[in-house]
Amino acid sequence: MVLKTKRLMLRPWQESDAESLFKYASSPKIGPSAGWPVHTSIENSLDVIRNVFSSPENYAVVLKESGCAVGSICIKIGKKSNIGLPDTEGELGFWLGVPYWGQGLIPEAVNEILRYAFEELNLKKIWCAYFDGNIQSKRVQEKCGFQYQYTLENVPYSQLNQLRTKHINCLTKEQWLERQNQPCLEKND
């Protein structure tokens, strides 16, 4: 499955993306703010592609212009989510390489994934979370219509050996449809 937007392709990760993945996932500004450790080598990134990013509904965020994978976006449906959802709901996760921050690329990818989740996968709700201090993720979620639901404190993250505060947001299919009918809304801002 390949999804397309104006500037992006969202496609399954390929082993040939390992070098690009390492280039961006080795930044200390990416993994720790998303709850996973910095990638330490191309081999580490290849292992992640093979064992994590090979799961269903996990996509490389690829620039159409260059064909380069610069981020990741996924939907974990039902029991595959980290928050124990029914099969009619999904959990959205995403990240983007630092050089591409502030260009509206992740909101563009999120809006396409939401369309796919609600129209093609027929999900009823999409959940999304961010850790305290991850202002970029919070802003993307707000831009894309997610509504605050609750906060979890002292959530253990064994990969980072830390306790974190996590804010949980949600967007229902009805809320998403309502946003689609607002002609002046900048969906890919």
PyMOL CGO cylinders between C-alpha atoms (Angstrom):
from pymol import cmd
from pymol.cgo import CYLINDER

trace = [
    CYLINDER, 0.00, 0.00, 0.00, 1.35, 3.40, -1.01, 0.3, 1, 1, 1, 1, 1, 1,
    CYLINDER, 1.35, 3.40, -1.01, -0.47, 6.57, 0.04, 0.3, 1, 1, 1, 1, 1, 1,
    CYLINDER, -0.47, 6.57, 0.04, 0.29, 9.88, -1.67, 0.3, 1, 1, 1, 1, 1, 1,
    CYLINDER, 0.29, 9.88, -1.67, -0.07, 13.53, -0.76, 0.3, 1, 1, 1, 1, 1, 1,
    CYLINDER, -0.07, 13.53, -0.76, 1.01, 16.68, -2.57, 0.3, 1, 1, 1, 1, 1, 1,
    CYLINDER, 1.01, 16.68, -2.57, 4.63, 16.35, -1.41, 0.3, 1, 1, 1, 1, 1, 1,
    CYLINDER, 4.63, 16.35, -1.41, 4.88, 12.88, 0.11, 0.3, 1, 1, 1, 1, 1, 1,
    CYLINDER, 4.88, 12.88, 0.11, 4.61, 9.17, -0.45, 0.3, 1, 1, 1, 1, 1, 1,
    CYLINDER, 4.61, 9.17, -0.45, 3.77, 7.00, 2.54, 0.3, 1, 1, 1, 1, 1, 1,
    CYLINDER, 3.77, 7.00, 2.54, 5.03, 3.54, 1.71, 0.3, 1, 1, 1, 1, 1, 1,
    CYLINDER, 5.03, 3.54, 1.71, 6.24, 0.43, 3.53, 0.3, 1, 1, 1, 1, 1, 1,
    CYLINDER, 6.24, 0.43, 3.53, 9.79, 0.64, 4.85, 0.3, 1, 1, 1, 1, 1, 1,
    CYLINDER, 9.79, 0.64, 4.85, 12.45, -1.11, 2.75, 0.3, 1, 1, 1, 1, 1, 1,
    CYLINDER, 12.45, -1.11, 2.75, 15.82, -2.44, 3.84, 0.3, 1, 1, 1, 1, 1, 1,
    CYLINDER, 15.82, -2.44, 3.84, 17.39, 0.04, 1.42, 0.3, 1, 1, 1, 1, 1, 1,
    CYLINDER, 17.39, 0.04, 1.42, 16.05, 2.84, 3.70, 0.3, 1, 1, 1, 1, 1, 1,
    CYLINDER, 16.05, 2.84, 3.70, 18.43, 1.86, 6.54, 0.3, 1, 1, 1, 1, 1, 1,
    CYLINDER, 18.43, 1.86, 6.54, 21.03, 4.55, 5.79, 0.3, 1, 1, 1, 1, 1, 1,
    CYLINDER, 21.03, 4.55, 5.79, 18.39, 7.28, 5.58, 0.3, 1, 1, 1, 1, 1, 1,
    CYLINDER, 18.39, 7.28, 5.58, 16.68, 6.01, 8.73, 0.3, 1, 1, 1, 1, 1, 1,
    CYLINDER, 16.68, 6.01, 8.73, 19.98, 6.09, 10.62, 0.3, 1, 1, 1, 1, 1, 1,
    CYLINDER, 19.98, 6.09, 10.62, 20.73, 9.61, 9.36, 0.3, 1, 1, 1, 1, 1, 1,
    CYLINDER, 20.73, 9.61, 9.36, 17.57, 10.97, 11.04, 0.3, 1, 1, 1, 1, 1, 1,
    CYLINDER, 17.57, 10.97, 11.04, 16.93, 8.49, 13.89, 0.3, 1, 1, 1, 1, 1, 1,
    CYLINDER, 16.93, 8.49, 13.89, 20.46, 8.99, 15.24, 0.3, 1, 1, 1, 1, 1, 1,
    CYLINDER, 20.46, 8.99, 15.24, 19.51, 12.53, 16.30, 0.3, 1, 1, 1, 1, 1, 1,
    CYLINDER, 19.51, 12.53, 16.30, 19.02, 12.89, 20.07, 0.3, 1, 1, 1, 1, 1, 1,
    CYLINDER, 19.02, 12.89, 20.07, 16.10, 15.24, 19.26, 0.3, 1, 1, 1, 1, 1, 1,
    CYLINDER, 16.10, 15.24, 19.26, 14.02, 12.42, 17.73, 0.3, 1, 1, 1, 1, 1, 1,
    CYLINDER, 14.02, 12.42, 17.73, 13.95, 9.06, 19.55, 0.3, 1, 1, 1, 1, 1, 1,
    CYLINDER, 13.95, 9.06, 19.55, 14.02, 10.13, 23.19, 0.3, 1, 1, 1, 1, 1, 1,
    CYLINDER, 14.02, 10.13, 23.19, 11.17, 12.61, 22.67, 0.3, 1, 1, 1, 1, 1, 1,
    CYLINDER, 11.17, 12.61, 22.67, 9.17, 9.79, 21.04, 0.3, 1, 1, 1, 1, 1, 1,
    CYLINDER, 9.17, 9.79, 21.04, 10.06, 7.15, 23.65, 0.3, 1, 1, 1, 1, 1, 1,
    CYLINDER, 10.06, 7.15, 23.65, 12.80, 5.14, 21.95, 0.3, 1, 1, 1, 1, 1, 1,
    CYLINDER, 12.80, 5.14, 21.95, 16.61, 5.21, 22.03, 0.3, 1, 1, 1, 1, 1, 1,
    CYLINDER, 16.61, 5.21, 22.03, 18.78, 7.00, 19.48, 0.3, 1, 1, 1, 1, 1, 1,
    CYLINDER, 18.78, 7.00, 19.48, 19.87, 4.70, 16.65, 0.3, 1, 1, 1, 1, 1, 1,
    CYLINDER, 19.87, 4.70, 16.65, 23.54, 3.83, 17.02, 0.3, 1, 1, 1, 1, 1, 1,
    CYLINDER, 23.54, 3.83, 17.02, 24.42, 2.42, 13.57, 0.3, 1, 1, 1, 1, 1, 1,
    CYLINDER, 24.42, 2.42, 13.57, 23.05, 1.64, 10.13, 0.3, 1, 1, 1, 1, 1, 1,
    CYLINDER, 23.05, 1.64, 10.13, 22.82, -1.99, 11.30, 0.3, 1, 1, 1, 1, 1, 1,
    CYLINDER, 22.82, -1.99, 11.30, 20.70, -0.87, 14.26, 0.3, 1, 1, 1, 1, 1, 1,
    CYLINDER, 20.70, -0.87, 14.26, 18.39, 0.99, 11.86, 0.3, 1, 1, 1, 1, 1, 1,
    CYLINDER, 18.39, 0.99, 11.86, 18.21, -2.05, 9.55, 0.3, 1, 1, 1, 1, 1, 1,
    CYLINDER, 18.21, -2.05, 9.55, 17.21, -4.19, 12.54, 0.3, 1, 1, 1, 1, 1, 1,
    CYLINDER, 17.21, -4.19, 12.54, 14.42, -1.69, 13.35, 0.3, 1, 1, 1, 1, 1, 1,
    CYLINDER, 14.42, -1.69, 13.35, 13.19, -1.83, 9.74, 0.3, 1, 1, 1, 1, 1, 1,
    CYLINDER, 13.19, -1.83, 9.74, 13.14, -5.64, 9.84, 0.3, 1, 1, 1, 1, 1, 1,
    CYLINDER, 13.14, -5.64, 9.84, 11.62, -6.10, 13.31, 0.3, 1, 1, 1, 1, 1, 1,
    CYLINDER, 11.62, -6.10, 13.31, 9.57, -2.99, 14.09, 0.3, 1, 1, 1, 1, 1, 1,
    CYLINDER, 9.57, -2.99, 14.09, 8.78, -1.10, 10.90, 0.3, 1, 1, 1, 1, 1, 1,
    CYLINDER, 8.78, -1.10, 10.90, 7.80, -4.30, 9.05, 0.3, 1, 1, 1, 1, 1, 1,
    CYLINDER, 7.80, -4.30, 9.05, 4.53, -4.41, 11.01, 0.3, 1, 1, 1, 1, 1, 1,
    CYLINDER, 4.53, -4.41, 11.01, 1.27, -3.67, 9.18, 0.3, 1, 1, 1, 1, 1, 1,
    CYLINDER, 1.27, -3.67, 9.18, 0.27, -0.02, 8.67, 0.3, 1, 1, 1, 1, 1, 1,
    CYLINDER, 0.27, -0.02, 8.67, 3.81, 1.26, 9.30, 0.3, 1, 1, 1, 1, 1, 1,
    CYLINDER, 3.81, 1.26, 9.30, 5.01, 3.68, 6.63, 0.3, 1, 1, 1, 1, 1, 1,
    CYLINDER, 5.01, 3.68, 6.63, 8.14, 5.54, 5.67, 0.3, 1, 1, 1, 1, 1, 1,
    CYLINDER, 8.14, 5.54, 5.67, 7.46, 9.25, 5.10, 0.3, 1, 1, 1, 1, 1, 1,
    CYLINDER, 7.46, 9.25, 5.10, 9.17, 9.77, 1.73, 0.3, 1, 1, 1, 1, 1, 1,
    CYLINDER, 9.17, 9.77, 1.73, 9.73, 13.06, -0.08, 0.3, 1, 1, 1, 1, 1, 1,
    CYLINDER, 9.73, 13.06, -0.08, 8.34, 12.72, -3.62, 0.3, 1, 1, 1, 1, 1, 1,
    CYLINDER, 8.34, 12.72, -3.62, 10.97, 15.15, -4.87, 0.3, 1, 1, 1, 1, 1, 1,
    CYLINDER, 10.97, 15.15, -4.87, 13.98, 13.09, -3.74, 0.3, 1, 1, 1, 1, 1, 1,
    CYLINDER, 13.98, 13.09, -3.74, 12.58, 9.63, -2.95, 0.3, 1, 1, 1, 1, 1, 1,
    CYLINDER, 12.58, 9.63, -2.95, 14.29, 9.87, 0.45, 0.3, 1, 1, 1, 1, 1, 1,
    CYLINDER, 14.29, 9.87, 0.45, 12.69, 8.48, 3.64, 0.3, 1, 1, 1, 1, 1, 1,
    CYLINDER, 12.69, 8.48, 3.64, 12.77, 11.32, 6.18, 0.3, 1, 1, 1, 1, 1, 1,
    CYLINDER, 12.77, 11.32, 6.18, 10.36, 10.09, 8.86, 0.3, 1, 1, 1, 1, 1, 1,
    CYLINDER, 10.36, 10.09, 8.86, 7.84, 7.48, 9.88, 0.3, 1, 1, 1, 1, 1, 1,
    CYLINDER, 7.84, 7.48, 9.88, 4.12, 7.22, 10.53, 0.3, 1, 1, 1, 1, 1, 1,
    CYLINDER, 4.12, 7.22, 10.53, 2.04, 4.26, 11.67, 0.3, 1, 1, 1, 1, 1, 1,
    CYLINDER, 2.04, 4.26, 11.67, -1.35, 3.19, 12.94, 0.3, 1, 1, 1, 1, 1, 1,
    CYLINDER, -1.35, 3.19, 12.94, -1.48, 0.39, 15.49, 0.3, 1, 1, 1, 1, 1, 1,
    CYLINDER, -1.48, 0.39, 15.49, -4.97, -1.05, 15.32, 0.3, 1, 1, 1, 1, 1, 1,
    CYLINDER, -4.97, -1.05, 15.32, -6.81, -2.62, 18.24, 0.3, 1, 1, 1, 1, 1, 1,
    CYLINDER, -6.81, -2.62, 18.24, -4.74, -4.92, 20.43, 0.3, 1, 1, 1, 1, 1, 1,
    CYLINDER, -4.74, -4.92, 20.43, -1.54, -3.94, 18.57, 0.3, 1, 1, 1, 1, 1, 1,
    CYLINDER, -1.54, -3.94, 18.57, -1.79, -0.47, 20.11, 0.3, 1, 1, 1, 1, 1, 1,
    CYLINDER, -1.79, -0.47, 20.11, 0.09, 0.52, 23.24, 0.3, 1, 1, 1, 1, 1, 1,
    CYLINDER, 0.09, 0.52, 23.24, -3.15, 1.53, 24.99, 0.3, 1, 1, 1, 1, 1, 1,
    CYLINDER, -3.15, 1.53, 24.99, -5.36, -1.56, 24.55, 0.3, 1, 1, 1, 1, 1, 1,
    CYLINDER, -5.36, -1.56, 24.55, -7.93, -0.43, 21.99, 0.3, 1, 1, 1, 1, 1, 1,
    CYLINDER, -7.93, -0.43, 21.99, -10.89, -2.25, 20.43, 0.3, 1, 1, 1, 1, 1, 1,
    CYLINDER, -10.89, -2.25, 20.43, -10.46, -3.40, 16.81, 0.3, 1, 1, 1, 1, 1, 1,
    CYLINDER, -10.46, -3.40, 16.81, -12.46, -0.38, 15.57, 0.3, 1, 1, 1, 1, 1, 1,
    CYLINDER, -12.46, -0.38, 15.57, -9.86, 2.09, 16.89, 0.3, 1, 1, 1, 1, 1, 1,
    CYLINDER, -9.86, 2.09, 16.89, -6.21, 2.84, 16.20, 0.3, 1, 1, 1, 1, 1, 1,
    CYLINDER, -6.21, 2.84, 16.20, -3.22, 4.59, 17.75, 0.3, 1, 1, 1, 1, 1, 1,
    CYLINDER, -3.22, 4.59, 17.75, -1.22, 6.97, 15.57, 0.3, 1, 1, 1, 1, 1, 1,
    CYLINDER, -1.22, 6.97, 15.57, 2.53, 7.47, 15.94, 0.3, 1, 1, 1, 1, 1, 1,
    CYLINDER, 2.53, 7.47, 15.94, 4.89, 9.62, 13.89, 0.3, 1, 1, 1, 1, 1, 1,
    CYLINDER, 4.89, 9.62, 13.89, 8.26, 11.33, 13.75, 0.3, 1, 1, 1, 1, 1, 1,
    CYLINDER, 8.26, 11.33, 13.75, 10.20, 13.40, 11.24, 0.3, 1, 1, 1, 1, 1, 1,
    CYLINDER, 10.20, 13.40, 11.24, 13.88, 14.15, 10.69, 0.3, 1, 1, 1, 1, 1, 1,
    CYLINDER, 13.88, 14.15, 10.69, 14.95, 17.46, 12.26, 0.3, 1, 1, 1, 1, 1, 1,
    CYLINDER, 14.95, 17.46, 12.26, 15.95, 19.16, 8.96, 0.3, 1, 1, 1, 1, 1, 1,
    CYLINDER, 15.95, 19.16, 8.96, 12.31, 18.88, 7.82, 0.3, 1, 1, 1, 1, 1, 1,
    CYLINDER, 12.31, 18.88, 7.82, 10.62, 20.30, 10.92, 0.3, 1, 1, 1, 1, 1, 1,
    CYLINDER, 10.62, 20.30, 10.92, 8.41, 23.34, 10.45, 0.3, 1, 1, 1, 1, 1, 1,
    CYLINDER, 8.41, 23.34, 10.45, 7.47, 22.61, 6.83, 0.3, 1, 1, 1, 1, 1, 1,
    CYLINDER, 7.47, 22.61, 6.83, 4.05, 21.07, 7.49, 0.3, 1, 1, 1, 1, 1, 1,
    CYLINDER, 4.05, 21.07, 7.49, 5.14, 17.63, 6.26, 0.3, 1, 1, 1, 1, 1, 1,
    CYLINDER, 5.14, 17.63, 6.26, 3.93, 15.61, 9.25, 0.3, 1, 1, 1, 1, 1, 1,
    CYLINDER, 3.93, 15.61, 9.25, 0.50, 17.29, 9.36, 0.3, 1, 1, 1, 1, 1, 1,
    CYLINDER, 0.50, 17.29, 9.36, 0.27, 16.48, 5.64, 0.3, 1, 1, 1, 1, 1, 1,
    CYLINDER, 0.27, 16.48, 5.64, 1.14, 12.82, 6.34, 0.3, 1, 1, 1, 1, 1, 1,
    CYLINDER, 1.14, 12.82, 6.34, -1.17, 12.64, 9.37, 0.3, 1, 1, 1, 1, 1, 1,
    CYLINDER, -1.17, 12.64, 9.37, -4.11, 14.00, 7.38, 0.3, 1, 1, 1, 1, 1, 1,
    CYLINDER, -4.11, 14.00, 7.38, -3.60, 11.34, 4.71, 0.3, 1, 1, 1, 1, 1, 1,
    CYLINDER, -3.60, 11.34, 4.71, -3.29, 8.57, 7.31, 0.3, 1, 1, 1, 1, 1, 1,
    CYLINDER, -3.29, 8.57, 7.31, -6.48, 9.83, 8.97, 0.3, 1, 1, 1, 1, 1, 1,
    CYLINDER, -6.48, 9.83, 8.97, -8.29, 9.74, 5.61, 0.3, 1, 1, 1, 1, 1, 1,
    CYLINDER, -8.29, 9.74, 5.61, -7.04, 6.20, 5.03, 0.3, 1, 1, 1, 1, 1, 1,
    CYLINDER, -7.04, 6.20, 5.03, -7.92, 5.07, 8.58, 0.3, 1, 1, 1, 1, 1, 1,
    CYLINDER, -7.92, 5.07, 8.58, -11.44, 6.46, 8.53, 0.3, 1, 1, 1, 1, 1, 1,
    CYLINDER, -11.44, 6.46, 8.53, -12.40, 5.89, 4.87, 0.3, 1, 1, 1, 1, 1, 1,
    CYLINDER, -12.40, 5.89, 4.87, -10.57, 2.68, 3.96, 0.3, 1, 1, 1, 1, 1, 1,
    CYLINDER, -10.57, 2.68, 3.96, -9.93, 0.91, 7.27, 0.3, 1, 1, 1, 1, 1, 1,
    CYLINDER, -9.93, 0.91, 7.27, -13.30, 2.14, 8.60, 0.3, 1, 1, 1, 1, 1, 1,
    CYLINDER, -13.30, 2.14, 8.60, -11.91, 2.92, 12.04, 0.3, 1, 1, 1, 1, 1, 1,
    CYLINDER, -11.91, 2.92, 12.04, -14.13, 4.87, 14.46, 0.3, 1, 1, 1, 1, 1, 1,
    CYLINDER, -14.13, 4.87, 14.46, -11.47, 6.65, 16.56, 0.3, 1, 1, 1, 1, 1, 1,
    CYLINDER, -11.47, 6.65, 16.56, -7.78, 7.44, 16.29, 0.3, 1, 1, 1, 1, 1, 1,
    CYLINDER, -7.78, 7.44, 16.29, -5.77, 8.04, 19.44, 0.3, 1, 1, 1, 1, 1, 1,
    CYLINDER, -5.77, 8.04, 19.44, -2.45, 9.85, 19.60, 0.3, 1, 1, 1, 1, 1, 1,
    CYLINDER, -2.45, 9.85, 19.60, -0.11, 10.76, 22.46, 0.3, 1, 1, 1, 1, 1, 1,
    CYLINDER, -0.11, 10.76, 22.46, 2.87, 12.94, 23.21, 0.3, 1, 1, 1, 1, 1, 1,
    CYLINDER, 2.87, 12.94, 23.21, 5.28, 13.22, 26.10, 0.3, 1, 1, 1, 1, 1, 1,
    CYLINDER, 5.28, 13.22, 26.10, 5.63, 16.32, 28.25, 0.3, 1, 1, 1, 1, 1, 1,
    CYLINDER, 5.63, 16.32, 28.25, 7.92, 18.75, 26.47, 0.3, 1, 1, 1, 1, 1, 1,
    CYLINDER, 7.92, 18.75, 26.47, 7.33, 17.41, 22.94, 0.3, 1, 1, 1, 1, 1, 1,
    CYLINDER, 7.33, 17.41, 22.94, 5.79, 20.64, 21.67, 0.3, 1, 1, 1, 1, 1, 1,
    CYLINDER, 5.79, 20.64, 21.67, 6.17, 19.65, 17.99, 0.3, 1, 1, 1, 1, 1, 1,
    CYLINDER, 6.17, 19.65, 17.99, 4.03, 16.53, 18.43, 0.3, 1, 1, 1, 1, 1, 1,
    CYLINDER, 4.03, 16.53, 18.43, 1.46, 18.43, 20.48, 0.3, 1, 1, 1, 1, 1, 1,
    CYLINDER, 1.46, 18.43, 20.48, 1.16, 21.08, 17.74, 0.3, 1, 1, 1, 1, 1, 1,
    CYLINDER, 1.16, 21.08, 17.74, 0.76, 18.49, 14.98, 0.3, 1, 1, 1, 1, 1, 1,
    CYLINDER, 0.76, 18.49, 14.98, -2.02, 16.79, 16.92, 0.3, 1, 1, 1, 1, 1, 1,
    CYLINDER, -2.02, 16.79, 16.92, -3.81, 20.09, 17.54, 0.3, 1, 1, 1, 1, 1, 1,
    CYLINDER, -3.81, 20.09, 17.54, -3.49, 21.13, 13.87, 0.3, 1, 1, 1, 1, 1, 1,
    CYLINDER, -3.49, 21.13, 13.87, -4.98, 17.81, 12.79, 0.3, 1, 1, 1, 1, 1, 1,
    CYLINDER, -4.98, 17.81, 12.79, -7.99, 18.09, 15.10, 0.3, 1, 1, 1, 1, 1, 1,
    CYLINDER, -7.99, 18.09, 15.10, -7.11, 15.77, 17.97, 0.3, 1, 1, 1, 1, 1, 1,
    CYLINDER, -7.11, 15.77, 17.97, -8.83, 16.59, 21.26, 0.3, 1, 1, 1, 1, 1, 1,
    CYLINDER, -8.83, 16.59, 21.26, -7.23, 16.19, 24.69, 0.3, 1, 1, 1, 1, 1, 1,
    CYLINDER, -7.23, 16.19, 24.69, -8.56, 13.20, 26.67, 0.3, 1, 1, 1, 1, 1, 1,
    CYLINDER, -8.56, 13.20, 26.67, -6.33, 12.53, 29.69, 0.3, 1, 1, 1, 1, 1, 1,
    CYLINDER, -6.33, 12.53, 29.69, -2.78, 12.52, 31.10, 0.3, 1, 1, 1, 1, 1, 1,
    CYLINDER, -2.78, 12.52, 31.10, -0.81, 9.57, 32.48, 0.3, 1, 1, 1, 1, 1, 1,
    CYLINDER, -0.81, 9.57, 32.48, 2.02, 10.33, 34.90, 0.3, 1, 1, 1, 1, 1, 1,
    CYLINDER, 2.02, 10.33, 34.90, 5.06, 8.21, 35.74, 0.3, 1, 1, 1, 1, 1, 1,
    CYLINDER, 5.06, 8.21, 35.74, 4.71, 5.96, 32.68, 0.3, 1, 1, 1, 1, 1, 1,
    CYLINDER, 4.71, 5.96, 32.68, 7.75, 3.62, 32.62, 0.3, 1, 1, 1, 1, 1, 1,
    CYLINDER, 7.75, 3.62, 32.62, 9.79, 3.46, 29.41, 0.3, 1, 1, 1, 1, 1, 1,
    CYLINDER, 9.79, 3.46, 29.41, 12.22, 0.59, 29.83, 0.3, 1, 1, 1, 1, 1, 1,
    CYLINDER, 12.22, 0.59, 29.83, 14.13, 1.33, 26.61, 0.3, 1, 1, 1, 1, 1, 1,
    CYLINDER, 14.13, 1.33, 26.61, 15.09, 4.70, 28.06, 0.3, 1, 1, 1, 1, 1, 1,
    CYLINDER, 15.09, 4.70, 28.06, 15.02, 3.68, 31.74, 0.3, 1, 1, 1, 1, 1, 1,
    CYLINDER, 15.02, 3.68, 31.74, 12.76, 6.66, 32.50, 0.3, 1, 1, 1, 1, 1, 1,
    CYLINDER, 12.76, 6.66, 32.50, 9.36, 7.59, 33.86, 0.3, 1, 1, 1, 1, 1, 1,
    CYLINDER, 9.36, 7.59, 33.86, 7.48, 10.01, 31.60, 0.3, 1, 1, 1, 1, 1, 1,
    CYLINDER, 7.48, 10.01, 31.60, 4.26, 12.04, 31.59, 0.3, 1, 1, 1, 1, 1, 1,
    CYLINDER, 4.26, 12.04, 31.59, 2.14, 11.19, 28.56, 0.3, 1, 1, 1, 1, 1, 1,
    CYLINDER, 2.14, 11.19, 28.56, -0.80, 13.21, 27.21, 0.3, 1, 1, 1, 1, 1, 1,
    CYLINDER, -0.80, 13.21, 27.21, -3.45, 11.24, 25.30, 0.3, 1, 1, 1, 1, 1, 1,
    CYLINDER, -3.45, 11.24, 25.30, -5.58, 12.81, 22.54, 0.3, 1, 1, 1, 1, 1, 1,
    CYLINDER, -5.58, 12.81, 22.54, -8.32, 11.42, 20.32, 0.3, 1, 1, 1, 1, 1, 1,
    CYLINDER, -8.32, 11.42, 20.32, -10.09, 12.18, 17.06, 0.3, 1, 1, 1, 1, 1, 1,
    CYLINDER, -10.09, 12.18, 17.06, -13.38, 10.47, 16.17, 0.3, 1, 1, 1, 1, 1, 1,
    CYLINDER, -13.38, 10.47, 16.17, -14.51, 9.76, 12.65, 0.3, 1, 1, 1, 1, 1, 1,
    CYLINDER, -14.51, 9.76, 12.65, -17.40, 12.22, 13.16, 0.3, 1, 1, 1, 1, 1, 1,
    CYLINDER, -17.40, 12.22, 13.16, -15.01, 15.00, 14.24, 0.3, 1, 1, 1, 1, 1, 1,
    CYLINDER, -15.01, 15.00, 14.24, -12.77, 14.25, 11.26, 0.3, 1, 1, 1, 1, 1, 1,
    CYLINDER, -12.77, 14.25, 11.26, -15.74, 14.34, 8.83, 0.3, 1, 1, 1, 1, 1, 1,
    CYLINDER, -15.74, 14.34, 8.83, -16.84, 17.67, 10.27, 0.3, 1, 1, 1, 1, 1, 1,
    CYLINDER, -16.84, 17.67, 10.27, -13.34, 19.08, 9.66, 0.3, 1, 1, 1, 1, 1, 1,
    CYLINDER, -13.34, 19.08, 9.66, -13.44, 17.87, 6.04, 0.3, 1, 1, 1, 1, 1, 1,
    CYLINDER, -13.44, 17.87, 6.04, -16.54, 19.99, 5.46, 0.3, 1, 1, 1, 1, 1, 1,
    CYLINDER, -16.54, 19.99, 5.46, -14.82, 23.22, 6.55, 0.3, 1, 1, 1, 1, 1, 1,
    CYLINDER, -14.82, 23.22, 6.55, -13.65, 24.77, 3.25, 0.3, 1, 1, 1, 1, 1, 1,
    CYLINDER, -13.65, 24.77, 3.25, -11.28, 27.33, 4.78, 0.3, 1, 1, 1, 1, 1, 1,
    CYLINDER, -11.28, 27.33, 4.78, -9.47, 24.82, 6.99, 0.3, 1, 1, 1, 1, 1, 1,
    CYLINDER, -9.47, 24.82, 6.99, -5.82, 24.41, 6.04, 0.3, 1, 1, 1, 1, 1, 1,
    CYLINDER, -5.82, 24.41, 6.04, -5.60, 20.63, 6.26, 0.3, 1, 1, 1, 1, 1, 1,
    CYLINDER, -5.60, 20.63, 6.26, -1.96, 20.35, 5.21, 0.3, 1, 1, 1, 1, 1, 1,
    CYLINDER, -1.96, 20.35, 5.21, -0.53, 23.30, 7.12, 0.3, 1, 1, 1, 1, 1, 1,
]
cmd.load_cgo(trace, "trace")
